[in-house]
């Protein structure tokens, strides 16, 4: 993951997404559900426990082609056990 640039910004579902290139932006626009994090970007472990918790964009994992975020790396280790 790399930080996006304001030059490649795109609004989607009320959020501004920043991309590192026009190509990546175009790929997202064509299939946002293939790239957007699951659970609206909330922590996957928190959702599994019944709560909407914020997530750290550095604590991520792709499972079966879907992006999941976690609260932090410690929580991510617990989530990965399941």
HUWOQUI-V14326 format. One record per pair of residues at least 12 apart in sequence whose ideal C-beta (glycine too) atoms are under 8 Angstrom apart, sorted by the first residue. I is the first residue (numbers start at 1). J is the second residue. D is the distance in Angstrom with one decimal. If there is no record, write none. Layout:
I J D
I J D
This chain:
1 57 7.2
1 58 7.6
1 60 6.8
2 20 5.0
3 18 7.2
3 20 7.4
4 17 7.1
4 18 2.7
4 19 4.6
4 20 5.4
4 24 8.0
5 18 6.1
5 19 7.2
5 20 6.5
6 18 6.5
8 20 6.9
8 21 6.4
8 22 5.9
8 24 7.2
8 25 4.6
10 25 5.5
10 28 6.7
10 29 6.3
12 28 7.6
12 32 5.6
12 36 7.2
13 32 8.0
13 36 7.8
15 41 7.9
34 65 7.4
35 67 6.9
36 67 7.2
37 55 7.6
37 60 7.4
37 67 4.6
37 68 6.6
37 69 5.0
38 66 5.4
38 67 6.5
38 68 5.3
38 69 8.0
39 52 7.9
39 68 7.7
39 69 7.9
40 52 8.0
41 55 6.0
41 69 5.9
42 54 7.0
42 55 6.0
42 69 7.4
43 55 4.5
43 69 6.3
43 70 5.1
43 71 4.3
43 75 6.5
44 68 4.1
44 69 6.5
44 70 5.9
44 79 5.7
45 70 5.6
45 71 6.7
45 75 5.0
45 76 7.4
45 78 6.1
45 79 3.9
45 82 8.0
46 71 6.4
46 75 7.8
48 79 7.1
48 82 6.8
53 71 5.4
54 71 6.8
55 69 3.6
55 70 5.9
55 71 5.9
56 69 7.1
56 70 6.8
56 71 6.4
56 72 5.1
56 73 7.5
57 69 6.6
58 73 7.5
59 71 7.0
59 72 5.5
59 73 5.1
59 75 7.2
59 76 4.6
61 76 6.9
61 80 7.1
